[in-house]
Structures are given as structure tokens and as C-alpha cells.
Amino acid sequence: MSLFRQLWLAVIASTIIAFAGSFIVSMVTARDYLEQQLAIKNNDNAASLALSMSQLDKDPVTVELQVAAVFDSGQYAAVRVIDPNGATMIEKISPPAAGDVPAWFSRLFPIESHPGSAQVSTGWTQFGTVELISHSQFAYRELWNGAFKLLLWFGVGGVLMGLIGMQILLRIKRPLDAVVGQAEAISERRFTRIDEPATPELKSLARAMNAMVGRVKAMFDEEAARLEQVRREATLDSLTGLANRSYFMNQLAASLNDDDAPPSGSLIMLRLADLAGVNRRLGRESADELLRRIGTSLTTMAAENPGAAAARLNGADFTLLLPGNDNPEPFADRLLALLRDLVSAGLIDGEQIGHIGSGVYRHGESLASLLSRVDAAIATAEGEGSLGWRCANSGDAQCANNNADWKKVLECAIESHRLRLIEFPVANSSGTLLHLECPLRLQAVEDGEWLAAGSFMPVASRLAMTSELDLAAVNLALERLAIGIPSVAVNLSGESVFDRSFRQRLHDLIASRRELAPRLWLEVAETGAFQHFDEFITYTQLLRPLGCRLGIEHFGRQFSQIGRLHDIGLDYLKVDGSFIRAIDSQPGNQAFLKGLCSIAHNIGLTVIAEGVQSVEELNILPELGFDGATGPAVPRG
């Protein structure tokens, strides 16, 4: 039995006991009072009748008339005149009656009318004794009316007490519920804090629970900070903060080959002409300052373009990847201006500065081909001797038709239902299917090619049309679940999740088929989740009661933010494929990913690897703590 119910029963029992005791005491006291009043009345009236009879003639007719006059008033059950020898001279008796009072009440609280008596005299001698017994029906009626009023008052008082008791119990129950909720969250590895209640006993409990949560969160933060340092050492250049060569090559390979990557983009490479000479002439500190300034500029350019990445490939080579951008010229011009500023600052010899090469690529181009073209462009710039930029021959790299009316294309595809989901298995280490990852595909024209999300979602984002596409994707996923597919995962764009109207429409859509919700997995990219974190929390709080599985995909680049995920109700993380590529041969990344899985498990999250390319990568994932994987190496079953 719940504590709340026990408290309610205690309140009800104490109320009933108090009422019953008060009622019985009140009834007995009232009955005794009425009996006393009846006795006084009988004695007074008997004395009055005896005095009247003593003053009149004592002939039988007169005496009987006086007795009858008193009896006929209807207030007496019996009136008697008894002679000095004890014989009854005159007697008037009426049958006993309790009036309209229930018989059970009369039996429960019997009222005894004690007779009143007085002496009747004639001169100095005794004529007889008058005895009066009043009817008790009037006393019963008064007692019954008093009981009814008392019951009515206790009823009203009980309702008022119940309302007051409910408020008091709710006031006690709220902090108890908060503590219980906090304990349940801890059992689910979500660590939440609660407000301390005013009740001293509950306050100390809440304070202890909050202290424990604080200590656990501090441990997570410390471990996250340590792993963030491991990640930086494994993936970033220590001097400039840019990505190192191995990590950048994984990112570049993902941009060229991943199914949802933009269809084209640009790669810009900067090569300093004489870094060793700068180090020799100006010293190591000046050379480091030169490299840091270049790194800062490239980091700024990458931050201005979603999905962009900057890296230091080796001592003198820097590169900037711009997925979805087919015009590298503005960025190359900014890098040229940077080199000129470095010359003005005296950090580079004016005769030997550096050179820039770039190339536009198409999705599917090989990594070796793109790097070869960009290297050739740099070689051309170096051959010309002066500071300059050369763009590689794009060959078959042709951009999408920029003049196409994308808005019309997208609207037409949505209205005519030229949208579909394709399937990629996500399985655990034993090969059991966790769910099907189902990215969206769009057909721009009737019977035309099905475009990957990377081809149209960036455009949809600029046109503020991601909400309609995401709702269509969720609807298609629900249809698949309805025909018996075990579990389906759908990617949602960050722009949609931040839209209040979209969140409500998404909730209503899933709520309308709530029985399917536990098999629906919804995931948002890491950049979208952390960009507007408060809105993302609102999104999770809205959908979690429906039973959906909620997660973050492409996770890892903002690993330092993992401490913010411990109490928002997420179910899983998908680690970005750039951390997974060649993981079997990268001890630094292995240490980072093993720690990531440990922390995620400690806060109740499932961890899935994205973009697994080889059997070697797939085989090492369980050792690192991954719960599942997706990618070309995962068998379709």
C-alpha cells in the first residue's frame, strides 16, 4: 500500500474515531440533560397540581376534573392520585410513543422519565399523593434533532477536513514524489537535482540525494575532461588545434564516400614555402606563432561553414575542406591575404611565402584522385614562383544545376509523395539486428534518380523546408513499423527540432500511432543538438513519454559536452565514422573511444559505431565497449 494511501487512511480513521467519540459523548450528555429536565418538570407540575387540588373541594368529580385537565394537555404519559393507604384513586394513562423518531434511535439512547410527586392536603390532614409522568417523545424529538444537526456539522466538517488534509498530504507528497523520481532517474543512470523541500526530514533526504548526484556528476565531468584531452591528442595537432592528418583523412573520405554527404565540395591546401628557413632565421617561437596564426584563421573559416573541417597535414601543409561549397575562390583569397599579413608582420620572408591549390570534387571521387589534382595545382603555383593560388582542373566535377528551382522541386516531391526510405542494418556484436537505419531519399522528377539526403537537405535547410521532409520521413517510418518491421531509425535535422510547431506536429503524429512508438528511433546530429541545447531538451521531454528511442548521431567532435546529456532522457549515441575509420590501427583513438563508451554506459546510453568500413574495424568494436555498429562492413542479414 502506498504511503499516500496509508496517510489518507490514517486521516480518515482518526476523523471517524474523533467523530464517533464526540457523537456518543454528546448524545449521552444530551440524554442525561433531558432526563434531568423531565424529572424537574414532573416534580414542578406535580407540586402545582397538588397545591391546586389542596385549595379546592375534595369531592371525586372535582378531583377527577382537575386530573383530566392536566392529562388532556397531552404532555403526560400518566397522572395518578393515590390515597394515603397506597390505593389509586384516579389514574389517567396514555400509550407510550416516541413520535416520528426512529425506533432504533430510541432503543440506542433510551430516555427515562422519572415520575414527579407531591402531597395533596385537606386542612391539616393528608388527602393523597399526586404522581405525574411526562411523555418522553418530546425529549426524543429534541435528542433526534440534535443528533441530526451534529451529524450534519460533522459531515461538513469532515469534507473541510478532507480538503485541508488533501492539501497537506499533497504538500508532503510533492517532495516525496520528487525524491522518488530522483531515485528512479538514478536507477536509469540519469542524475538529476531537485529543490530542497521545507520539511526538515525531507530536506535532509533531498540534500543527501543532491550531494550524491553532485559527486557523481563531478566524477563524470573529470572523466570527460580526461577523455577530451585524449581525443585532442589523438585527433588534433597540438600546436595549432587543427585536425591532424589521420583524422582529417577520415573526414575527407567520409565527405567523398558517405551516402548522406553533400554531392560536391571544395578542398583547399596551403603549403608554406620555407618553414625550416623561418625556424632557422627567426627561431622556434616565431615559427610557432606563424603556425598558430594560420591555424586560427583556418579554424575561423571552418566555423563559419557548417560541416567544414581544417587540418594541418604535416609541418608546412594546411588544408580546408568545404563540403557543399563549389566556389573555393573567396577562401583562397582570404588565405592569400593572411600570407601577405604574415609577410608584413615579418614572420615570412617576402621572397619565399607559400602557395595555395584547390580543387572541386564530386561525391564518389577517389581520395587519391582529389589529392593528386590539388597537389598538381600547388605544384603549378610553386612553378610560377610568386605568391599565388591555382585551382585544379575539375575534370568531371560538375556542380549541380544552381539555377534549378529547388523550392518547386521539393514541394512537388512532397506533394506527389516522391519520397522513400532506404535501409541500413544496425546490429550488435552477435549480429542481432538493433534497428534499421532509414535515411530519406527524394526523386526530383518523375522516374528520375533517387537523390541522397546530402543532395537536397542543405538546400531544404536554406529554404526552411526541413520540417516537412522530416515529418514525411517519420510518417514513412511509422508505415514500415505498421507492416511488421521490428525497429526503424529516422534522422531529424536540427533546424526542424528547434521549431516549436514541428515538435508539436511530430508529437501529434507519433501519438496518433502510439502503439508503434517504442519501435521508433529518432536521432539528431551532434551539431544540431548542441547548437540550441534548450530546445533539444524540450524536444526530448515532449517525445520521451510516448516511448520513442531518442539519440544523437555523428557524435564525438563535441565530446566535452557529454556531461550535459546525463539527465535529459536520451537512449543512445552514434559515434561519428571519422573516429571509427582504421580504428584497429590507431591506439590513441581506441583509448578515447573506450572511455567514451564507459562514460556513456554509466549514464545509461547505448553506443553505436557509424561508418564501419572493414571487418577489422568491426571486430575490435566490442573490445572498446560498443553495443552496435552500422556501415558497409555490417552484414545485412
C-alpha positions in Angstrom: 0.0 0.0 0.0 1.4 3.4 -0.9 2.4 5.9 1.7 -0.1 8.4 0.4 -2.9 5.9 0.8 -1.7 5.0 4.3 -1.7 8.6 5.3 -5.2 9.0 3.8 -6.5 6.0 5.8 -4.9 7.4 8.9 -6.6 10.7 8.4 -10.0 9.0 7.7 -9.6 6.6 10.7 -8.7 9.4 13.1 -11.6 11.5 11.8 -14.1 8.7 12.2 -12.8 7.9 15.7 -13.0 11.5 16.7 -16.5 11.9 15.3 -17.8 8.6 16.9 -16.4 9.6 20.3 -17.7 13.1 20.1 -21.1 11.9 18.9 -21.6 9.3 21.6 -20.4 11.7 24.4 -22.7 14.4 23.0 -25.7 12.1 22.8 -25.3 10.6 26.3 -24.8 14.1 27.8 -27.8 15.4 26.0 -29.9 12.4 27.0 -28.9 12.8 30.7 -29.7 16.5 30.5 -33.2 15.8 29.0 -33.9 13.2 31.7 -33.0 15.7 34.3 -35.2 18.3 32.8 -38.1 15.9 32.6 -37.7 15.0 36.2 -37.7 18.7 37.3 -40.7 19.3 35.1 -42.6 16.3 36.6 -41.9 17.5 40.2 -42.8 21.1 39.5 -46.1 20.2 37.7 -46.9 17.6 40.4 -46.4 20.3 43.1 -48.5 22.8 41.2 -51.4 20.3 40.7 -51.2 19.2 44.3 -51.4 22.8 45.5 -54.4 23.5 43.3 -56.2 20.4 44.5 -55.5 21.2 48.1 -57.3 24.6 47.8 -60.5 23.1 46.2 -63.2 20.8 47.3 -62.2 17.1 47.5 -65.3 15.6 46.0 -64.4 12.9 43.4 -65.8 14.9 40.5 -63.8 18.0 41.2 -60.6 16.0 41.7 -61.2 14.0 38.5 -61.8 17.1 36.5 -58.6 18.7 37.7 -56.6 15.5 36.9 -58.3 15.3 33.4 -57.5 19.0 32.7 -53.8 18.3 33.3 -53.8 14.9 31.4 -55.7 16.3 28.4 -52.9 18.8 27.8 -51.1 15.8 26.1 -47.8 16.3 27.8 -48.1 13.4 30.3 -47.9 9.7 29.9 -49.6 9.1 33.3 -51.4 11.2 36.0 -52.4 9.4 39.3 -53.9 10.4 42.6 -53.0 7.9 45.3 -54.7 7.8 48.8 -52.6 7.7 52.0 -53.0 3.9 52.0 -51.4 3.5 48.6 -54.6 2.8 46.7 -55.1 4.5 43.3 -58.0 6.9 43.5 -57.8 8.3 40.0 -55.5 7.3 37.1 -55.1 8.6 33.5 -52.7 6.7 31.3 -51.8 7.2 27.6 -49.9 4.6 25.5 -46.1 5.1 25.1 -45.0 6.9 21.9 -41.8 8.2 20.5 -43.4 10.3 17.8 -41.6 10.5 14.5 -38.2 9.4 16.0 -36.9 6.1 14.6 -37.4 3.2 16.9 -33.7 2.2 16.6 -32.7 5.6 17.9 -35.0 5.3 20.9 -33.5 1.9 21.6 -30.0 3.2 21.2 -30.5 6.2 23.5 -33.4 5.4 25.9 -34.8 8.3 27.9 -36.4 7.5 31.2 -39.0 10.0 32.5 -38.8 9.8 36.3 -42.2 10.5 38.0 -42.8 13.7 40.0 -45.0 13.5 43.1 -46.5 16.0 45.6 -48.8 15.7 48.7 -52.4 16.9 48.5 -53.7 18.0 51.8 -57.1 18.9 53.3 -56.7 21.2 56.2 -54.0 19.6 58.4 -54.6 16.1 57.2 -53.2 14.3 54.1 -55.7 13.7 51.3 -53.4 11.8 49.0 -50.4 12.0 46.6 -50.3 13.3 43.0 -47.9 11.5 40.7 -47.0 12.8 37.2 -45.0 11.1 34.4 -44.3 13.3 31.3 -44.2 11.9 27.8 -40.6 11.3 26.6 -41.5 11.7 22.9 -40.7 15.5 23.1 -37.3 14.7 24.6 -36.7 12.1 21.9 -37.5 14.6 19.2 -35.1 17.1 20.7 -32.4 14.5 21.0 -33.0 13.3 17.4 -32.9 16.8 16.0 -29.7 17.5 17.9 -28.2 14.3 16.6 -29.1 15.2 13.0 -27.6 18.7 13.3 -24.5 17.2 14.9 -24.2 14.6 12.0 -24.7 17.4 9.5 -22.0 19.5 11.1 -19.6 16.6 11.3 -20.3 15.9 7.6 -19.5 19.4 6.6 -16.5 19.4 9.0 -15.3 16.1 7.5 -15.4 17.5 4.0 -13.5 20.6 5.1 -11.0 18.4 7.0 -10.7 16.2 3.9 -9.9 19.1 1.7 -7.4 20.6 4.1 -5.9 17.1 4.7 -5.6 16.6 0.9 -3.7 19.9 0.6 -1.4 18.9 3.5 -0.8 15.4 2.1 -0.2 16.8 -1.4 2.3 19.2 0.1 4.0 16.3 1.7 3.7 14.1 -1.3 5.2 16.5 -3.8 8.7 16.4 -2.3 8.4 12.7 -1.8 7.5 12.3 -5.4 10.5 14.4 -6.3 12.8 12.2 -4.3 11.3 9.0 -5.7 11.6 10.4 -9.2 15.2 11.3 -8.5 15.9 7.8 -7.2 14.2 6.3 -10.3 16.3 8.5 -12.5 19.5 7.4 -10.8 18.4 3.8 -11.3 18.2 4.7 -15.0 21.6 6.3 -14.8 20.2 9.8 -15.2 21.4 12.1 -12.5 19.0 15.0 -11.7 18.9 17.5 -8.9 15.7 18.5 -7.0 14.7 21.5 -5.0 15.0 21.0 -1.2 11.6 20.9 0.5 10.8 22.9 3.6 10.0 19.8 5.7 13.2 19.2 7.8 13.1 15.4 7.4 12.6 15.5 3.7 15.0 18.4 3.3 17.9 16.3 4.7 17.0 13.4 2.4 16.8 15.7 -0.7 20.1 17.3 0.3 21.8 13.9 0.7 20.5 12.8 -2.7 21.6 16.0 -4.4 25.0 15.7 -2.8 25.4 12.2 -4.2 24.2 13.4 -7.7 26.7 16.3 -7.5 29.6 13.9 -6.6 28.7 11.5 -9.4 28.4 14.3 -11.9 31.7 15.7 -10.8 33.3 12.3 -11.4 31.7 12.2 -14.9 33.0 15.7 -15.6 36.5 14.8 -14.5 36.5 11.6 -16.7 35.0 13.6 -19.6 37.7 16.2 -19.3 40.4 13.5 -19.2 39.0 11.8 -22.3 38.6 15.1 -24.1 42.3 15.5 -23.7 42.9 12.0 -25.0 40.7 12.9 -28.0 42.6 16.1 -28.7 45.9 14.2 -28.5 44.6 11.5 -30.9 42.9 13.7 -33.4 44.3 17.3 -33.2 47.6 19.0 -33.9 48.9 20.1 -30.5 50.3 23.4 -31.7 47.5 24.8 -33.9 44.5 22.9 -32.6 43.6 21.8 -36.1 42.8 18.2 -37.0 45.9 16.0 -37.6 46.5 14.2 -40.8 45.0 10.8 -40.0 41.8 12.3 -38.5 41.4 14.7 -41.4 41.8 11.9 -44.0 38.9 10.1 -42.3 36.8 13.2 -42.6 37.7 13.7 -46.2 37.0 10.1 -47.0 33.6 10.4 -45.4 32.8 13.5 -47.5 33.7 11.6 -50.7 32.0 8.3 -49.9 29.3 8.6 -47.3 25.9 8.2 -48.7 24.4 11.3 -47.0 27.4 13.6 -47.7 26.8 16.6 -50.0 27.2 15.8 -53.7 30.1 18.1 -54.2 32.5 20.4 -52.4 36.0 22.0 -52.4 39.4 21.2 -50.9 41.9 24.0 -50.4 45.5 23.3 -49.5 48.1 25.8 -48.3 51.8 25.0 -48.3 54.4 27.2 -46.7 57.4 27.7 -48.9 60.3 27.6 -46.4 59.1 26.7 -42.9 62.5 25.3 -42.0 64.2 28.5 -43.1 61.7 30.6 -40.9 62.5 28.3 -37.9 66.2 28.8 -38.6 66.2 32.6 -39.1 63.6 33.7 -36.6 63.7 31.0 -34.0 61.2 28.3 -32.9 58.9 30.7 -31.0 58.3 32.9 -34.1 57.8 29.8 -36.3 55.2 28.5 -33.8 53.5 31.9 -33.8 53.3 31.7 -37.6 51.7 28.3 -37.5 49.3 29.3 -34.7 48.0 32.3 -36.7 47.4 30.2 -39.8 45.6 27.6 -37.6 43.4 30.3 -36.0 42.4 31.7 -39.4 41.6 28.2 -40.8 39.6 27.4 -37.6 37.6 30.6 -38.1 36.8 29.8 -41.7 35.8 26.2 -40.8 33.5 27.5 -38.0 31.7 29.9 -40.5 30.7 26.9 -42.7 28.7 24.0 -41.2 30.4 20.7 -41.9 33.7 22.3 -42.9 37.0 20.9 -41.5 40.5 22.3 -41.3 43.7 20.4 -40.7 47.5 20.5 -40.5 48.7 17.6 -42.7 52.3 17.9 -41.8 54.8 20.6 -40.8 54.1 23.1 -43.7 50.9 21.8 -45.3 47.4 23.0 -44.2 44.1 22.2 -45.7 40.5 23.3 -45.6 37.6 21.0 -46.6 34.3 22.7 -47.6 31.6 20.1 -48.3 28.7 21.5 -50.3 30.7 24.6 -51.4 31.8 24.6 -55.1 33.4 28.0 -55.0 36.8 28.0 -53.2 37.9 31.4 -54.5 36.7 33.6 -51.5 38.5 31.3 -49.1 41.7 31.2 -51.2 41.6 35.0 -51.4 41.4 35.2 -47.6 44.3 32.8 -47.2 46.4 34.9 -49.7 45.6 38.0 -47.6 46.6 36.1 -44.5 50.0 35.3 -46.1 50.6 38.9 -47.1 49.8 39.9 -43.5 52.3 37.4 -42.2 54.9 38.9 -44.6 54.1 42.4 -43.2 54.5 41.1 -39.7 57.9 39.8 -40.6 57.0 36.1 -39.9 57.7 35.1 -43.5 60.4 36.0 -45.9 58.9 38.2 -48.7 60.5 36.1 -51.4 59.5 32.7 -50.2 56.0 32.9 -48.8 53.7 30.0 -49.7 51.3 28.7 -52.3 47.7 27.6 -52.4 46.0 25.0 -54.5 42.3 23.9 -54.6 40.0 21.5 -56.3 36.3 21.0 -56.6 35.2 17.4 -56.1 32.1 15.3 -56.8 30.7 12.7 -54.4 32.3 9.3 -55.2 35.6 10.6 -56.4 38.6 8.7 -55.0 40.7 10.2 -52.3 43.9 9.7 -54.3 42.5 11.4 -57.4 41.4 14.5 -55.4 44.7 14.8 -53.6 46.6 14.3 -56.8 44.7 17.1 -58.5 45.2 19.5 -55.6 48.9 18.6 -55.4 49.2 19.4 -59.1 47.6 22.8 -58.6 50.1 23.6 -55.8 52.9 22.5 -58.0 51.7 24.8 -60.7 51.6 27.7 -58.3 55.1 26.9 -57.0 56.4 26.7 -60.5 55.3 30.3 -61.1 57.5 31.4 -58.2 55.4 34.1 -56.6 52.6 34.0 -54.0 49.5 32.7 -55.8 46.6 30.3 -56.0 45.8 27.8 -58.6 42.6 25.8 -59.0 42.9 22.2 -60.2 41.1 21.1 -63.3 37.8 19.9 -62.1 37.5 17.2 -64.8 34.1 15.6 -64.4 33.4 17.6 -61.2 30.4 19.5 -62.3 28.2 21.2 -59.8 24.5 20.6 -59.6 22.3 22.9 -61.5 22.4 26.1 -59.4 19.5 27.6 -61.5 17.1 24.8 -60.7 14.1 25.9 -58.7 14.8 23.8 -55.7 11.8 25.0 -53.8 9.5 23.9 -56.5 11.3 20.6 -56.8 11.0 19.9 -53.1 7.3 21.0 -52.9 6.5 18.8 -55.9 8.3 15.8 -54.4 6.4 16.2 -51.1 3.0 16.7 -52.7 3.4 13.8 -55.1 5.0 11.5 -52.4 8.2 11.0 -54.3 10.0 10.2 -51.1 11.1 6.9 -49.7 13.3 5.4 -47.0 16.2 3.1 -47.7 17.5 0.6 -45.2 20.9 0.0 -43.5 21.2 -2.6 -40.7 22.4 -1.6 -37.2 23.5 -4.7 -35.4 25.1 -5.7 -32.1 28.3 -7.7 -31.8 26.5 -11.0 -32.1 24.8 -9.9 -35.3 21.4 -9.4 -33.8 19.5 -6.5 -35.5 19.0 -3.5 -33.2 17.1 -1.4 -35.8 17.1 -0.4 -39.4 18.6 3.0 -40.1 16.4 4.5 -42.8 17.7 7.7 -44.4 15.4 9.7 -46.7 15.6 9.7 -50.5 13.9 12.1 -52.9 13.1 11.8 -56.5 13.4 15.3 -58.2 11.5 14.3 -61.3 9.1 11.6 -62.2 11.1 8.3 -62.9 14.3 10.2 -62.2 17.3 9.3 -60.0 16.7 9.0 -56.2 18.8 11.7 -54.5 20.6 11.1 -51.2 19.8 13.4 -48.3 23.2 15.2 -48.8 22.0 16.4 -52.2 18.8 18.1 -51.1 18.8 18.6 -47.3 21.3 21.5 -47.3 19.0 23.3 -49.9 16.0 22.4 -47.8 17.7 23.9 -44.8 18.3 27.2 -46.6 14.7 27.2 -47.8 13.3 26.3 -44.3 11.7 23.2 -45.6 13.3 20.6 -43.5 10.3 20.2 -41.2 8.0 18.9 -44.0 10.7 16.5 -45.2 11.3 15.2 -41.6 7.6 14.7 -40.9 7.3 12.8 -44.2 10.2 10.6 -43.1 8.7 9.9 -39.7 5.4 9.0 -41.4 7.1 6.6 -43.8 8.9 5.0 -40.8 5.6 4.5 -39.0 4.1 2.9 -42.1 7.0 0.5 -42.1 6.6 -0.3 -38.4 2.9 -0.9 -39.0 3.6 -3.7 -41.5 5.9 -5.5 -39.1 9.4 -4.2 -39.4 10.9 -4.6 -35.9 12.6 -1.2 -35.4 13.3 1.8 -37.6 15.6 4.8 -37.0 15.0 8.2 -38.7 17.3 11.2 -38.9 15.8 14.6 -38.0 17.5 17.8 -38.9 18.5 20.3 -36.2 16.5 23.1 -37.8 13.3 21.0 -37.5 13.9 20.2 -33.9 14.3 23.8 -33.0 10.9 24.7 -34.5 8.1 24.6 -31.8 5.4 23.9 -34.4 7.4 21.0 -35.8 7.9 19.5 -32.4 4.1 19.6 -31.7 3.2 18.2 -35.1 5.8 15.4 -34.6 4.3 14.6 -31.2 0.8 14.5 -32.5 1.8 12.3 -35.5 3.5 9.8 -33.2 0.8 10.0 -30.5 -1.8 9.1 -33.2 0.0 5.7 -33.6 1.4 5.4 -30.1 1.5 1.6 -30.1 4.3 1.9 -32.7 6.3 4.5 -30.8 8.5 2.1 -28.7 10.0 0.7 -32.0 10.7 4.2 -33.5 14.3 5.5 -33.1 14.7 9.3 -33.7 18.2 10.8 -33.9 19.6 14.3 -34.4 23.1 15.2 -35.5 25.5 16.3 -32.7 25.9 19.8 -34.2 22.1 20.3 -34.3 21.6 19.0 -30.7 24.2 21.2 -29.1 23.6 24.3 -31.2 20.3 25.1 -29.3 20.5 22.8 -26.4 17.5 24.1 -24.5 15.2 23.4 -27.5 16.7 20.0 -27.8 15.9 19.3 -24.2 12.3 20.4 -24.8 12.1 18.0 -27.8 13.3 15.1 -25.6 10.9 15.9 -22.8 8.0 16.1 -25.3 8.7 12.8 -27.0 10.0 10.6 -24.2 6.6 10.0 -22.6 5.5 8.4 -25.9 8.1 5.7 -25.6 10.3 6.7 -28.6 14.0 5.9 -28.5 15.9 9.2 -28.7 19.6 9.6 -29.7 22.4 11.7 -31.2 24.2 10.8 -34.3 27.7 11.8 -35.6 28.7 12.2 -32.0 32.3 12.8 -30.9 33.6 16.1 -32.1 31.9 17.9 -29.2 32.6 15.1 -26.7 33.4 17.6 -24.0 29.6 18.3 -23.9 28.7 14.8 -22.8 28.2 15.9 -19.2 25.1 17.8 -20.4 23.4 14.6 -21.6 23.3 12.8 -18.2 19.7 13.9 -17.2 17.8 14.7 -20.4 16.5 11.2 -21.2 18.5 10.1 -24.2 18.7 6.4 -25.1 21.7 6.1 -27.4 24.7 7.7 -29.2 26.0 7.0 -32.7 29.8 7.8 -32.8 30.9 9.6 -36.0 32.5 7.5 -38.6 35.6 9.7 -38.7 36.6 8.2 -35.3 35.9 4.6 -36.5 37.9 4.5 -39.7 41.0 2.4 -39.3 40.3 2.2 -35.5 42.1 -1.2 -35.4 45.4 0.5 -36.1 45.0 3.8 -34.0 45.7 3.2 -30.3 45.1 6.9 -29.5 41.5 6.8 -30.9 41.0 3.4 -29.2 41.7 4.8 -25.8 39.3 7.7 -26.4 36.5 5.5 -27.7 36.9 3.1 -24.9 36.5 5.9 -22.4 33.6 7.4 -24.3 31.7 4.1 -24.2 32.4 3.7 -20.5 31.0 7.2 -19.7 28.0 6.7 -22.0 27.2 3.4 -20.3 27.4 4.9 -16.9 24.7 7.4 -17.8 22.5 4.6 -19.4 23.3 5.2 -23.1 23.7 2.6 -25.8 26.7 3.4 -28.0 26.7 2.6 -31.7 29.6 3.0 -34.2 28.9 4.6 -37.6 30.5 4.0 -40.9 32.3 0.8 -40.2 34.2 0.0 -43.4 36.1 -3.2 -42.7 35.9 -6.5 -40.8 38.9 -5.5 -38.8 37.2 -2.3 -37.6 34.0 -4.3 -36.8 35.9 -7.0 -34.8 37.6 -4.5 -32.4 34.5 -2.5 -31.5 33.2 -4.9 -28.8 36.5 -4.7 -27.0 36.1 -0.9 -26.9 32.6 -1.2 -25.4 30.4 -0.5 -28.5 26.9 -2.0 -28.3 26.3 -2.0 -32.0 27.6 -0.8 -35.4 26.4 0.3 -38.8 28.2 0.7 -42.1 29.3 -1.3 -45.2 31.0 -4.0 -43.0 27.9 -4.8 -41.1 26.1 -7.7 -42.8 22.6 -7.1 -43.9 21.4 -10.4 -42.5 
